[in-house]
């Protein structure tokens, strides 16, 4: 619990004393009303964070009644992934009489302050991926706010819900190696999220098991624009190699051209496929491309995109359920849930559906 000098829950008076400001100034900062200098705002924010202060209206609500509301903190809303996640979450919450207050941290210069305010208006908070730093999540727990982390490493005292990544990435990469692909690249930044780091780990494990050198990942954002830009770089390098005579059909300058792109998500993969084909590179004949998520477009493009299916709506549904269990007191101990994923084979990986020995779904 947040605590003041006496060991009791921190109050606005404790915040004012630590910040060395008047109660009126602290109140204006916390309420977001009236003119306040940037320096005073910073001092109040620092004091509130140090004390793990939650506004009184939250403490009163927790003691007397619940808000019947969940806070959902996402890093972004761009891309198809979040739509299915939100659909699963909203559906479960609605069926159980819970409203959902959504906060997006992308572009927010003060996410910690935003989330502290959110904590005063909801019964608990679900945090997706890297929407918040670990320190902010730990502050919420010290303030006795129920927290569920999604697509995030487990955090002490918090429930966690995520999908399996490393084993499916290893299985997918092994399949490409089994069918003669040796110059594979991982496209996506492992530092961008825990899930992507696990996908790269599985990719690296498959190559290491064959005694192959593991290339550094192509650290690009997980967006369509980044996938198209990376594919344009490959096309430009190939063209330059041909002009100088240093590259053959399988070379880019002095290095071998990749014969497979293992992309961290479907957005990267779909954009790369289209850009490569527009540039005269045949997929999958010249280069294979795989994605991750199994968004709707993956099954309708030509060639169909080989990918890994995530149960995104189920991820949202289970996160809502786990938070409600903690808020209602149904369960007091944290638990970690890992949902299975499955490789989905389509034409972009260059193998006929059903061949090989690796178990996979064929669409």
C-alpha positions, -999 to +999 in steps of 0.1 A: +000+000+000+012+036-005+023+051+028+031+084+044+055+091+072+032+074+098+031+042+078-006+047+069-018+052+033-004+084+018-027+114+017-026+147-003-011+163+028+019+139+027+023+148-010+022+185-002+047+182+026+072+162+005+068+185-025+070+216-002+040+231-018+006+242-006-024+219-005-042+241-030-013+238-055-011+201-051-048+197-056-047+218-088-020+195-102-038+163-092-071+176-105-057+191-137-074+224-129-061+260-127-027+275-136+003+256-122+040+261-131+059+232-148+083+231-119+055+227-093+039+200-115+071+181-116+076+183-078+041+170-072+045+142-097+078+132-081+063+133-046+032+113-056+054+087-073+078+084-043+048+079-019+029+056-043+000+080-038-034+071-051-061+098-050-085+095-021-115+088-044-098+056-054-092+045-018-127+054-008-141+034-037-120+004-029-132+005+007-169+009+000-177-002-035-161-010-068-162+011-099-171-020-120-145-007-145-113-021-158-083+000-170-067-012-202-033+003-211-020-003-246+011+010-263-007+018-295-038+011-315-022+009-350-024-024-368-049-053-368-036-070-337-052-046-312-087-048-328-091-085-320-075-081-286-100-053-277-129-073-291-121-103-268-116-080-238-147-059-243-169-089-250-159-107-217-161-074-197-195-065-211-209-100-204-199-096-167-211-060-162-177-043-164-169-012-184-134-006-199-114+026-197-088+026-225-055+045-223-028+046-251+007+055-241+022+062-275+030+099-278+021+105-241+050+124-225+038+115-189+024+079-190+031+073-153+010+103-142-018+093-166-019+057-152-019+069-116-050+089-124-065+060-142-059+038-111-082+062-092-111+055-116-110+018-121-108-014-100-077-028-117-054-023-147-043-045-176-010-035-192-001-047-227+035-052-238+058-023-233+030+003-227+045+010-193+079+006-178+085-020-151+089+006-125+054+020-131+039-015-129+057-021-097+044+012-083+009+002-091+013-031-072+028-013-042-003+009-043-023-023-040-038-019-075-046-053-091-025-056-123-025-081-152+003-079-177-002-092-213+025-101-237+050-092-210+075-111-189+059-122-155+061-095-128+060-105-091+025-100-077+009-096-111-011-121-132+004-125-167-012-137-199+008-143-231+011-165-261+038-190-268+064-177-292+098-193-290+088-229-298+066-219-328+093-197-342+118-225-339+093-249-356+087-224-384+124-217-390+132-254-389+107-261-416+123-235-439+157-250-432+144-285-440+133-272-474+167-259-484+166-223-472+200-214-456+202-176-458+175-166-435+170-132-419+148-122-390+130-090-397+118-070-366+133-056-335+135-080-305+139-050-282+104-038-292+086-063-271+089-095-251+070-115-277+093-104-305+124-112-284+110-147-279+104-151-317+140-142-324+152-166-297+133-194-314+146-184-348+182-183-334+178-217-317+167-234-350+198-220-368+221-229-340+208-265-340+221-268-376+254-253-368+246-221-388+256-186-379+228-166-365+225-132-382+217-101-363+180-092-366+170-065-390+158-040-363+129-023-379+095-012-365+066-037-368+048-017-394+038-020-431+059+010-439+090-006-423+084-039-442+081-021-475+112+000-468+133-030-459+122-048-491+131-017-511+166-019-496+169-055-507+158-046-542+182-016-544+211-037-531+204-064-557+202-039-585+235-022-574+252-056-573+241-064-608+253-030-621+288-034-606+290-070-617+297-080-580+264-098-575+248-127-593+212-137-589+219-151-554+242-123-542+238-087-530+272-071-536+297-092-517+272-109-495+246-136-503+211-124-508+187-138-482+165-166-494+140-162-466+126-135-444+112-146-411+091-115-401+081-106-366+045-099-376+022-101-406+023-064-413+060-065-421+056-097-441+026-086-462+043-053-471+076-071-479+059-096-502+040-070-522+071-048-525+094-076-536+069-089-562+064-054-575+102-052-579+104-084-599+114-108-571+093-140-571+078-151-538+083-180-529+106-191-558+134-165-552+127-158-516+103-171-490+085-149-465+067-157-433+048-136-408+032-138-373-003-133-360-025-147-389-044-115-396-073-118-420-054-105-450-028-133-446-052-159-460-065-138-490-033-124-505-015-142-533+007-160-524-011-169-492+011-159-462+027-186-441+024-173-405+019-183-369-017-180-356-022-162-322-055-165-303-057-127-300-094-125-290-088-152-264-058-133-251-080-103-244-108-124-230-085-142-206-069-110-195-103-095-186-112-127-167-079-128-147-082-092-137-118-097-125-108-126-104-082-105-086-105-075-082-134-096-068-112-115-044-120-148-061-082-154-062-054-138-043-023-155-057-009-144-091-009-169-120+008-170-154-011-182-184+006-191-217-018-197-247-007-220-275+001-208-310+002-227-343+021-226-375-001-220-405+014-231-438+005-213-470+022-207-503+047-179-493+070-204-476+074-224-508+063-258-495+032-277-505+006-280-477+010-312-458+045-321-469+073-325-444+072-340-409+065-309-388+030-307-374+012-275-387-021-262-397-026-260-435-050-233-449 
